[in-house]
Amino acid sequence: MADEPLVLGIETSCDETGVGIVRGHTLLADAVASSVDEHARYGGVVPEVASRAHLEAMVPTIQRALKDAGVAASDLDGIAVTAGPGLAGALLVGVSAAKAYAYALGKPLYGVNHLASHICVDQLEHGALPEPTMALLVSGGHSSLLLAPDITTDVRPLGSTIDDAAGEAFDKIARVLHLGFPGGPVIDRIARDGDPDAIAFPRGLTGPRDAAYDFSFSGLKTAVARWIEAKRATGEEVPVADVSASFQEAVADVLTRKAVRACKDEGVDHLMIGGGVAANSRLRAMAERRCEDAGITLRVPRPKLCTDNGAMVAALGAEMVARGRSASAWDLSADSSLPVTDPHVPAPAPHHHDHVHELSRKNLYA
């Protein structure tokens, strides 16, 4: 195990300051500092608030991760960081910190893709990813179906959200129901006491002429909001549990139906589900049943690894090191719209040999 790459990963794409340490496929530390409480009063993430929270949390969170892992910074084989996509200011904090640590330690720097990291984190739970891997990623900002023949170099988008992502829809419906922020966990909890068949909410983009793998939750969000408003307009009490359960059922139905179809169409017998919404209990249960019926092996990381975290970034970084992928250049920049087709941001070819600067070779932390 000591021969496997030891990598520290930094994740700051949104409101979680995540620092993970991984050796190969083994998770050694997963430290997270969340600013969600600071955003709750606004009903959503405020980019500037998130960026400042990352600044305050960065060094303490890195120190905590190193302590939890029982390793010294000088032991690391590389530093990985989310280069995008995400909030530009938040990403810049992480990228800047990663550059500083990599430079001072004389270690290679790997700028990696947030979405590819969500796929790779499953290696910490279930071992090496099958190739190819079909992945359904569902989070606050993304709902995507991805085919990954090689998680370090080849990730292909099959479908994505054309309007509101599933996580956004959860947050917006929770706001209409006065349930607070974030909406996913509270709707999941309340829905357990409701009837998922109580209200027939629409399933977006599931018609015969619709895009087979794209997602749309804007119409569902609007339909649920109008149903609630109509109840309130007549003075009736809104059955919060039934609304939550029926809304959640519609989301899970569409996501799992399209994911299983993609697996069948592409001849892939494994499905990995990741992203924050993958922690949803109904989505996990429905995916398990439908995959079993279709003869597909389902891989879903434990809920803590589904939400944004540094472990997933470290996992992809460790895979980059293990496969000998080129490191990033010192002028690595945050890219808020980094395409998923770029699992990482390598340095231009002429700079590959000179990634670790001469001044940092002696390891400033030694």
VENPETA-V710285 format. One line per field, one symbol per residue. ss: DSSP state (A for helix, B for strand, O for the rest). psi: psi as a letter, one per 40 degrees, with the letter a starting at -180 (. if undefined). Layout:
# VENPETA-V710285
ss=???
psi=???
This chain:
# VENPETA-V710285
ss=OOOOOBBBBBBOOOOBBBBBBBBOOBBBBBBBBBOAAAAAOOOOOOAAAAAAAAAAAAAAAAAAAAAAAOOOAAAOOBBBBBBBOOOAAAAAAAAAAAAAAAAAAOOBBBBBBAAAAAAAOOAAAAOOOOOOBBBBBBOOOOBBBBBBBBOOOBBBBBBBBOOOOAAAAAAAAAAAOOOOOOAAAAAAAAAOOOOOOOOOOOOOOOOOOOOOOOBOOAAAAAAAAAAAAAAAAOOOOOOAAAAAAAAAAAAAAAAAAAAAAAAAAAOOOBBBBBOAAAAOAAAAAAAAAAAAAAOOBBBBOOAAAAOOOAAAAAAAAAAAAAOOOOOOOOOOOOOOOOOOOOOBBOOOAAAAAAOOOAAAOOOOOO
psi=ddeihhhhihhfdbehhhhihhhbehhdighhhiedddedeeeihhddddddddddecddddddddddefiideeieihiiheiiahdddddddddddddddddefiihhhihddddddddededeahiihihhhhhhadeihihihgdheeeghhhdiihebhidddddddddddefeaiiddddddddddeiheedhgiihifeideihdeiiheddddddddddddddddeeihhgddddddddddddddddddddddddddefheihhhaideeehdddddddddddddefhhhhhiiddedihidddddddddddddefiiiiieehihhefhieegdigiiiddedefdhiddedegee.
